Amino acid sequence: MTSYYMKRYFKNRTFYKIQSQSLIDNPDQRINDDLSAFTGTALAFSLTLLNAVVDLVSFSNILYGIYPPLFVVLIVYSLGGTAISVFLGKSLVNLNFMQEKKEADFRYGLVRVRENAESIAFYGGEENELQLLLDRFRRAYQNLSELLIASRNLEFFTNGYRYLIQILPAAVVAPMFFAGKIEFGVINQSVSAFNHILSDFSLIVFQFQSISAFSAVIDRLGEFDDLLGENGSSLSPRRDSIDGINISFKSGSPSVLSSNGSQMQSEPGIVLEICDLTLLTPRGGNILITDFNMELKDKDHLLVMGPSGCGKTSLLRALAGLWTSGTGDIIYHARDSRQLQTATLGSNEPSNIKPEGEELLQSSKQRRDNGIFFVPQRPYMVLGTLRQQLLYPTWTANIHQSPTNDAQSKAPLSFLSEVSTSDGVGAKPEMPSTDELIRVLEVVRLGYILPRFNGMDSVHDWASVLSLGEQQRLAFARLLLAKPTLVLLDESTSALDDTNEVFIYTVRLKLQGLHI
């Protein structure tokens, strides 16, 4: 189940939409804790129910044969106990649901302190963080107090219900014993059979606290599942009358079909086209860009400038397919002339397009396959080795993987010139060898981190042990290894000094067919 939910969580960029739109709380807790609780409790309840059925079949004939009215008393008693249990414990489901949420919120606050320890220390914000965390803990504690009170009241009734079972069957059959109709041993037999069957009928009474906790887990997973369902359609941003931004990938063939079925003539030399783009914020509907048109051709480099908040990063989000609210077309010209891959994000056109879920699933892979590489301002550092940092996201390498060392047959830095152009073949480059990884670190002036961290295969919290400038240079090392034809940067050298920034872009200029 964990694998199933993880695949759906990452499919169609659902993880990004949940976070950016604050759709539900703590998806990590739902995947980790709630799934574990669901599977464990479901298995336990299944076994308990199976045992109850077997027990019920075994003892029903015995009890009914001793005294049929005793069976009727048992059913009435169990139904009454169940009704009272539901009445006393009806608040437990919501309290358990909120307890899961509040504990997860408190744990998330602690994680944020760990992840932002240096910034908090620079600000001297320890007191503020302490108060914020104590406030979250206080809310969790208050909810827990209400939960314990409700559980106590239910437990009092459950104990009384359980103790009365020992007396009730004897009281019902005692007149028959005094009338000489049954022997004393039959009383013991009836008490034993009554206890077994009543326990089977009273599963809700005896297991109500566990059932209420299980119901809370089901509610949280159900909410999560609904959000992941229908290929992420519930996550689509509000568009009202807006059709959506179309993103297409096309090859250099003479003519191809666009997402709406019309022919698009391919123009050699064009890398990126933006046609009549109007961009809105995903939820608020504020207009950021209106009727924007642009062409980026071979050898062109484009710098987008403007005041803070004018929509520079928002434009990159639209180019990446993260924001699709608006109208217009974004056309990437694929570097692979052998195969045309087309994806339309957010389109309502029914013809010649894939379902929305499949489009979003393939868009990131299509960009990489077609030589398009995004570099954000704050690079993402994966949980793993230095090797995995460098190979991300173009290749996947486990911690024990060590690519073949074939660098001796190549001239120094020769692999940096092996960049596919828009006229080349769009196959993913071969995974670099260890020596190539070392050389690219030296190219971006990060060679000194190898002895500092004991080589390529040591695991560290890279976001903490590397400065932001080092992380940005590492991101450029990824870029050089991926050998893209089009690079989209979002202030990706903001933490570098002028010397390193000039050097990084000088290295970039040496690469043939790279457009920024």
C-alpha positions as CSV (number, residue, x, y, z in Angstrom):
1,M,0.0,0.0,0.0
2,T,2.9,2.4,0.7
3,S,4.3,1.9,-2.7
4,Y,0.8,2.3,-4.3
5,Y,0.2,5.6,-2.4
6,M,3.7,6.9,-3.0
7,K,3.3,6.4,-6.8
8,R,0.0,8.3,-6.8
9,Y,1.5,11.0,-4.6
10,F,4.3,11.7,-7.1
11,K,2.1,11.1,-10.2
12,N,1.0,14.3,-12.0
13,R,3.0,16.4,-9.6
14,T,0.4,15.9,-6.9
15,F,3.0,16.4,-4.2
16,Y,3.6,20.0,-5.5
17,K,-0.1,20.9,-5.8
18,I,-0.9,19.6,-2.3
19,Q,1.9,21.7,-0.8
20,S,1.5,24.9,-3.0
21,Q,-2.3,24.9,-2.5
22,S,-2.4,23.7,1.1
23,L,-5.1,21.2,0.2
24,I,-4.6,18.8,3.2
25,D,-2.3,18.6,6.2
26,N,0.7,16.4,6.6
27,P,0.6,14.0,3.7
28,D,3.9,12.5,5.0
29,Q,2.2,11.5,8.2
30,R,-0.7,9.9,6.3
31,I,1.6,7.9,4.1
32,N,3.8,6.7,7.0
33,D,1.7,6.5,10.2
34,D,-1.8,6.2,8.9
35,L,-1.0,3.5,6.3
36,S,0.8,1.5,9.0
37,A,-2.1,1.9,11.4
38,F,-4.6,1.0,8.7
39,T,-2.9,-2.2,7.6
40,G,-2.1,-3.4,11.1
41,T,-5.5,-2.7,12.6
42,A,-7.4,-4.1,9.5
43,L,-5.5,-7.3,9.8
44,A,-6.2,-7.5,13.6
45,F,-9.9,-6.8,13.1
46,S,-10.1,-9.4,10.3
47,L,-8.7,-12.1,12.6
48,T,-10.9,-11.0,15.5
49,L,-14.0,-11.1,13.3
50,L,-13.1,-14.6,11.9
51,N,-12.6,-15.9,15.5
52,A,-15.9,-14.4,16.5
53,V,-17.8,-16.1,13.7
54,V,-16.2,-19.5,14.5
55,D,-17.0,-19.0,18.2
56,L,-20.5,-18.0,17.5
57,V,-21.2,-21.0,15.3
58,S,-19.7,-23.4,17.9
59,F,-21.6,-22.1,21.0
60,S,-25.0,-21.0,19.5
61,N,-26.5,-24.5,19.4
62,I,-25.3,-25.2,23.0
63,L,-26.9,-22.0,24.4
64,Y,-30.1,-22.4,22.4
65,G,-30.5,-26.0,23.5
66,I,-30.2,-25.1,27.2
67,Y,-32.8,-22.3,27.2
68,P,-34.0,-20.5,24.1
69,P,-35.1,-17.3,25.9
70,L,-31.5,-16.9,27.1
71,F,-30.5,-16.4,23.5
72,V,-33.1,-13.6,23.1
73,V,-31.8,-12.0,26.3
74,L,-28.3,-12.1,24.9
75,I,-29.3,-10.4,21.7
76,V,-31.2,-7.6,23.5
77,Y,-28.3,-7.1,26.0
78,S,-25.7,-6.9,23.2
79,L,-27.8,-4.4,21.1
80,G,-28.4,-2.2,24.1
81,G,-24.7,-2.2,25.0
82,T,-23.8,-1.4,21.5
83,A,-26.2,1.6,21.4
84,I,-24.9,3.0,24.7
85,S,-21.3,2.5,23.5
86,V,-22.0,4.4,20.3
87,F,-23.6,7.2,22.3
88,L,-20.8,7.5,24.8
89,G,-18.0,7.2,22.2
90,K,-19.4,9.1,19.2
91,S,-17.0,12.0,19.9
92,L,-13.9,9.6,19.8
93,V,-13.7,9.5,16.0
94,N,-13.3,13.2,15.6
95,L,-11.1,13.5,18.6
96,N,-8.8,10.8,17.2
97,F,-8.8,12.5,13.8
98,M,-7.8,15.8,15.4
99,Q,-5.2,14.1,17.6
100,E,-3.5,12.7,14.5
101,K,-3.5,16.1,12.9
102,K,-2.3,18.1,15.9
103,E,0.5,15.6,16.7
104,A,1.6,15.7,13.1
105,D,1.6,19.5,13.1
106,F,3.8,19.5,16.3
107,R,6.2,17.0,14.7
108,Y,6.3,19.1,11.5
109,G,7.2,22.2,13.6
110,L,10.1,20.3,15.1
111,V,11.3,19.2,11.7
112,R,11.2,22.8,10.4
113,V,13.4,23.9,13.3
114,R,15.9,21.2,12.4
115,E,15.9,22.2,8.7
116,N,16.2,25.9,9.4
117,A,18.4,25.7,12.5
118,E,21.1,28.1,11.1
119,S,18.6,30.8,10.0
120,I,16.8,30.6,13.4
121,A,20.2,30.9,15.2
122,F,21.2,33.9,13.1
123,Y,17.9,35.7,13.9
124,G,18.1,34.7,17.5
125,G,14.6,33.4,17.2
126,E,14.8,30.6,19.8
127,E,12.1,32.2,22.0
128,N,9.7,32.7,19.2
129,E,10.2,29.1,17.9
130,L,9.8,27.8,21.5
131,Q,6.5,29.6,21.9
132,L,5.2,28.5,18.5
133,L,6.1,24.9,19.2
134,L,4.7,25.0,22.8
135,D,1.5,26.4,21.3
136,R,1.2,23.5,18.9
137,F,2.0,21.1,21.7
138,R,-0.6,22.8,23.9
139,R,-3.3,22.3,21.3
140,A,-2.3,18.6,21.0
141,Y,-2.4,18.2,24.8
142,Q,-5.8,19.8,25.1
143,N,-7.2,17.5,22.5
144,L,-5.6,14.5,24.2
145,S,-7.2,15.5,27.5
146,E,-10.7,15.5,25.8
147,L,-9.8,12.2,24.2
148,L,-8.9,10.7,27.5
149,I,-12.1,11.9,29.2
150,A,-14.2,10.4,26.5
151,S,-12.2,7.2,26.6
152,R,-12.6,7.1,30.4
153,N,-16.4,7.4,30.3
154,L,-16.6,4.7,27.7
155,E,-14.2,2.4,29.7
156,F,-16.4,2.8,32.8
157,F,-19.4,1.5,30.9
158,T,-17.5,-1.2,29.1
159,N,-16.2,-2.6,32.4
160,G,-19.7,-2.6,33.9
161,Y,-21.0,-4.3,30.8
162,R,-18.3,-6.9,31.0
163,Y,-18.9,-7.7,34.7
164,L,-22.7,-8.0,34.3
165,I,-22.1,-10.8,31.8
166,Q,-21.0,-13.1,34.7
167,I,-24.3,-12.6,36.6
168,L,-27.0,-12.3,33.9
169,P,-27.1,-15.9,32.5
170,A,-27.1,-17.4,36.0
171,A,-30.0,-15.1,37.0
172,V,-32.0,-16.1,33.9
173,V,-31.7,-19.9,34.3
174,A,-31.7,-20.0,38.2
175,P,-35.5,-20.4,38.4
176,M,-35.2,-23.5,36.3
177,F,-32.6,-24.9,38.7
178,F,-34.8,-24.3,41.7
179,A,-37.7,-25.8,39.9
180,G,-35.6,-29.0,39.4
181,K,-35.7,-28.8,35.6
182,I,-31.9,-28.5,35.2
183,E,-28.9,-29.6,37.1
184,F,-26.4,-27.2,38.7
185,G,-23.7,-28.0,36.0
186,V,-26.0,-26.7,33.3
187,I,-25.8,-23.3,35.0
188,N,-22.0,-23.3,34.5
189,Q,-22.5,-24.5,31.0
190,S,-25.0,-21.7,30.2
191,V,-22.7,-19.1,31.7
192,S,-19.8,-20.2,29.6
193,A,-21.8,-20.4,26.4
194,F,-23.4,-17.1,27.1
195,N,-20.0,-15.4,27.7
196,H,-18.6,-16.7,24.5
197,I,-21.6,-15.7,22.3
198,L,-22.1,-12.3,24.0
199,S,-18.4,-11.5,23.5
200,D,-18.9,-12.3,19.8
201,F,-22.0,-10.0,19.6
202,S,-20.3,-7.3,21.6
203,L,-17.3,-6.7,19.4
204,I,-18.3,-3.1,18.9
205,V,-18.6,-2.6,22.7
206,F,-15.3,-4.1,23.6
207,Q,-13.4,-2.7,20.6
208,F,-15.0,0.7,20.3
209,Q,-11.9,2.7,21.2
210,S,-9.9,0.8,18.7
211,I,-12.7,1.1,16.1
212,S,-12.9,4.9,16.7
213,A,-9.2,5.3,16.2
214,F,-9.4,3.1,13.1
215,S,-12.3,5.2,11.8
216,A,-10.1,8.4,12.2
217,V,-7.3,6.7,10.2
218,I,-9.8,5.7,7.5
219,D,-11.1,9.3,7.4
220,R,-7.6,10.7,6.9
221,L,-6.7,8.1,4.3
222,G,-10.0,8.6,2.6
223,E,-9.5,12.3,2.4
224,F,-6.0,11.7,1.0
225,D,-7.2,9.0,-1.4
226,D,-10.0,11.3,-2.8
227,L,-7.3,14.0,-3.4
228,L,-5.2,11.5,-5.3
229,G,-8.1,10.0,-7.2
230,E,-9.3,10.5,-10.7
231,N,-5.7,11.2,-12.0
232,G,-5.4,14.3,-9.8
233,S,-8.3,16.1,-11.5
234,S,-9.5,17.4,-8.1
235,L,-6.1,19.2,-7.9
236,S,-6.6,21.2,-11.0
237,P,-6.4,24.9,-10.4
238,R,-9.5,27.0,-10.6
239,R,-9.9,28.3,-14.2
240,D,-13.5,29.6,-14.5
241,S,-13.7,30.4,-18.2
242,I,-10.0,30.0,-18.8
243,D,-9.1,27.2,-21.2
244,G,-5.7,26.5,-19.8
245,I,-2.1,26.9,-21.1
246,N,-1.0,24.3,-23.7
247,I,2.5,22.9,-23.5
248,S,3.7,21.0,-26.6
249,F,6.9,19.3,-27.7
250,K,7.5,19.0,-31.4
251,S,10.2,17.6,-33.6
252,G,11.9,19.1,-36.6
253,S,9.7,17.3,-39.0
254,P,8.0,19.3,-41.8
255,S,4.6,19.4,-40.1
256,V,3.1,18.0,-37.0
257,L,-0.3,18.1,-35.2
258,S,-0.8,20.4,-32.3
259,S,-2.9,19.5,-29.3
260,N,-6.1,20.9,-30.9
261,G,-5.5,19.0,-34.2
262,S,-4.2,21.8,-36.4
263,Q,-1.0,21.6,-38.3
264,M,2.1,23.3,-36.9
265,Q,5.0,23.9,-39.4
266,S,8.3,23.3,-37.8
267,E,10.8,26.1,-38.3
268,P,14.5,25.1,-38.1
269,G,16.5,27.0,-35.5
270,I,13.7,27.7,-33.1
271,V,14.2,26.3,-29.6
272,L,11.2,27.7,-27.7
273,E,8.1,29.5,-28.7
274,I,5.6,31.3,-26.5
275,C,2.4,32.4,-28.3
276,D,-0.3,34.7,-26.8
277,L,0.5,33.7,-23.2
278,T,-1.8,35.1,-20.5
279,L,-0.8,33.8,-17.0
280,L,-3.0,33.8,-13.9
281,T,-2.2,32.8,-10.3
282,P,-3.5,29.3,-9.7
283,R,-6.2,30.1,-7.0
284,G,-6.6,33.8,-6.8
285,G,-7.0,34.4,-10.6
286,N,-4.8,37.5,-10.6
287,I,-3.4,38.3,-14.0
288,L,0.4,38.3,-14.0
289,I,1.2,38.3,-17.8
290,T,-1.0,39.3,-20.7
291,D,-0.6,38.4,-24.4
292,F,3.1,37.5,-24.2
293,N,4.8,36.3,-27.4
294,M,8.5,35.2,-27.7
295,E,10.8,33.1,-29.9
296,L,14.1,31.7,-28.7
297,K,16.4,30.6,-31.5
298,D,19.6,28.7,-31.8
299,K,22.6,30.5,-30.1
300,D,20.2,32.9,-28.4
301,H,20.4,33.7,-24.7
302,L,17.6,35.6,-23.0
303,L,17.6,37.5,-19.7
304,V,14.2,38.3,-18.1
305,M,14.4,41.3,-15.7
306,G,11.9,43.2,-13.7
307,P,10.9,44.3,-10.2
308,S,10.1,41.8,-7.4
309,G,6.7,40.3,-7.8
310,C,6.3,41.1,-11.5
311,G,6.0,37.4,-12.5
312,K,9.5,36.3,-13.4
313,T,9.4,33.1,-11.4
314,S,5.7,32.6,-12.3
315,L,6.7,32.6,-16.0
316,L,9.2,29.8,-15.3
317,R,6.5,27.9,-13.4
318,A,4.3,28.1,-16.5
319,L,7.2,27.0,-18.7
320,A,7.6,24.0,-16.4
321,G,3.9,23.2,-16.4
322,L,3.5,23.9,-12.7
323,W,1.0,26.7,-13.3
324,T,-1.5,26.1,-16.1
325,S,-4.2,28.8,-15.3
326,G,-4.4,31.1,-18.3
327,T,-4.4,30.8,-22.0
328,G,-1.8,30.5,-24.8
329,D,0.7,28.0,-26.1
330,I,4.2,27.1,-25.0
331,I,6.0,25.0,-27.7
332,Y,9.3,23.3,-27.1
333,H,11.2,22.1,-30.2
334,A,12.4,18.6,-29.5
335,R,16.0,17.7,-30.2
336,D,15.0,14.2,-31.2
337,S,13.9,14.1,-34.9
338,R,13.1,10.4,-34.7
339,Q,10.1,10.7,-32.4
340,L,7.6,13.4,-31.6
341,Q,6.2,13.5,-28.1
342,T,3.3,15.8,-27.4
343,A,1.7,16.7,-24.1
344,T,-1.0,19.2,-23.3
345,L,-1.3,20.6,-19.8
346,G,-4.7,21.8,-18.7
347,S,-6.3,21.7,-22.1
348,N,-10.0,21.1,-22.4
349,E,-9.8,20.1,-26.1
350,P,-11.1,16.5,-26.5
351,S,-9.3,15.5,-29.7
352,N,-5.8,14.2,-30.3
353,I,-4.7,14.6,-26.7
354,K,-4.0,12.2,-23.9
355,P,-6.0,12.2,-20.6
356,E,-4.8,14.9,-18.2
357,G,-3.2,12.4,-15.8
358,E,-1.0,10.8,-18.5
359,E,0.0,14.3,-19.8
360,L,1.3,15.4,-16.4
361,L,2.9,12.1,-15.7
362,Q,5.0,12.3,-18.9
363,S,5.8,16.1,-19.0
364,S,8.8,16.1,-16.8
365,K,10.3,13.1,-18.6
366,Q,9.6,14.7,-22.0
367,R,11.4,17.9,-21.0
368,R,14.5,15.9,-20.0
369,D,14.3,13.7,-23.1
370,N,14.0,16.8,-25.3
371,G,17.0,18.5,-23.7
372,I,15.3,21.0,-21.4
373,F,16.7,21.6,-17.9
374,F,15.3,23.8,-15.1
375,V,17.6,25.1,-12.3
376,P,15.8,26.8,-9.4
377,Q,17.3,29.5,-7.2
378,R,17.6,27.2,-4.2
379,P,18.8,23.8,-5.6
380,Y,17.2,20.7,-4.2
381,M,19.6,18.4,-2.4
382,V,18.4,14.7,-2.4
383,L,18.8,12.4,0.5
384,G,21.7,10.3,-0.5
385,T,25.4,10.3,-1.6
386,L,27.3,12.9,-3.5
387,R,27.2,10.7,-6.5
388,Q,23.4,10.8,-6.3
389,Q,23.4,14.5,-6.0
390,L,25.3,14.9,-9.3
391,L,23.2,12.3,-11.2
392,Y,19.9,13.8,-10.1
393,P,17.5,14.0,-11.9
394,T,18.8,12.6,-15.2
395,W,19.9,9.2,-13.8
396,T,19.1,7.0,-10.9
397,A,22.0,5.5,-8.9
398,N,21.8,3.5,-5.7
399,I,24.3,4.1,-2.9
400,H,26.4,1.1,-3.9
401,Q,26.5,1.8,-7.6
402,S,29.8,2.8,-9.1
403,P,29.8,3.5,-12.9
404,T,32.5,2.0,-15.0
405,N,35.7,3.9,-15.1
406,D,36.2,4.6,-18.7
407,A,37.6,8.1,-18.4
408,Q,41.2,7.1,-19.3
409,S,40.2,6.7,-22.9
410,K,39.0,10.3,-23.1
411,A,40.7,13.7,-23.2
412,P,40.3,15.9,-20.1
413,L,36.9,17.5,-20.0
414,S,36.0,16.1,-23.4
415,F,32.6,14.9,-22.2
416,L,31.6,18.6,-21.6
417,S,31.5,19.2,-25.4
418,E,29.3,16.2,-26.0
419,V,26.1,18.2,-25.9
420,S,23.2,17.2,-28.1
421,T,21.9,20.0,-30.3
422,S,18.3,20.4,-31.5
423,D,19.4,18.5,-34.6
424,G,20.9,15.6,-32.7
425,V,19.5,12.5,-31.2
426,G,17.5,12.9,-28.0
427,A,18.6,9.8,-26.2
428,K,19.6,10.2,-22.6
429,P,23.4,10.5,-22.2
430,E,25.2,7.5,-20.9
431,M,25.7,7.6,-17.1
432,P,28.9,9.4,-16.3
433,S,31.8,7.5,-14.7
434,T,33.3,8.3,-11.4
435,D,36.2,10.1,-13.0
436,E,33.8,12.2,-15.0
437,L,31.9,13.2,-11.9
438,I,35.1,14.2,-10.3
439,R,36.1,16.3,-13.3
440,V,32.8,18.1,-13.4
441,L,33.2,19.0,-9.7
442,E,36.5,20.5,-10.5
443,V,35.0,22.4,-13.5
444,V,32.6,24.2,-11.1
445,R,35.3,24.6,-8.5
446,L,33.9,22.1,-6.0
447,G,36.8,19.6,-6.2
448,Y,37.7,20.3,-2.6
449,I,34.6,18.7,-1.2
450,L,35.7,15.2,-2.2
451,P,38.3,14.8,0.6
452,R,36.1,16.9,2.9
453,F,33.3,14.3,2.7
454,N,35.3,11.1,2.0
455,G,34.5,10.6,-1.7
456,M,31.5,10.1,-3.8
457,D,29.6,7.5,-1.8
458,S,29.3,9.1,1.6
459,V,25.9,10.1,2.9
460,H,25.3,13.5,4.5
461,D,22.6,16.1,4.9
462,W,23.8,18.1,1.9
463,A,21.4,21.0,2.3
464,S,23.0,21.6,5.7
465,V,26.7,20.8,5.1
466,L,27.0,22.8,1.9
467,S,26.6,26.5,1.6
468,L,24.0,27.9,-0.7
469,G,26.7,29.0,-3.1
470,E,28.2,25.4,-3.1
471,Q,24.7,24.0,-3.7
472,Q,24.2,26.3,-6.7
473,R,27.6,25.2,-8.2
474,L,26.5,21.6,-7.6
475,A,23.3,22.3,-9.5
476,F,25.5,23.6,-12.4
477,A,27.5,20.4,-12.3
478,R,24.2,18.5,-12.7
479,L,23.4,20.7,-15.7
480,L,26.8,20.0,-17.3
481,L,26.4,16.3,-16.9
482,A,22.8,16.2,-18.3
483,K,24.0,18.0,-21.5
484,P,20.7,19.9,-22.2
485,T,20.1,22.1,-25.2
486,L,17.8,24.6,-23.3
487,V,18.4,25.7,-19.8
488,L,15.9,27.8,-17.7
489,L,17.5,29.5,-14.7
490,D,15.7,31.2,-11.8
491,E,18.4,33.5,-10.3
492,S,20.5,30.3,-10.1
493,T,23.8,32.2,-9.3
494,S,22.3,34.6,-6.6
495,A,24.6,33.2,-3.9
496,L,27.8,33.2,-6.0
497,D,30.4,35.9,-5.9
498,D,31.1,37.8,-9.1
499,T,34.2,35.8,-9.9
500,N,32.5,32.4,-9.6
501,E,29.4,33.7,-11.4
502,V,31.5,34.9,-14.4
503,F,33.4,31.6,-14.4
504,I,30.2,29.5,-14.3
505,Y,28.8,31.3,-17.3
506,T,32.1,31.2,-19.1
507,V,32.0,27.4,-18.7
508,R,28.5,27.4,-20.1
509,L,29.5,29.4,-23.1
510,K,32.0,26.7,-24.0
511,L,29.2,24.2,-24.4
512,Q,27.8,23.9,-28.0
513,G,24.1,24.2,-28.4
514,L,23.2,25.4,-24.9
515,H,20.6,28.1,-24.7
516,I,19.8,30.0,-21.5
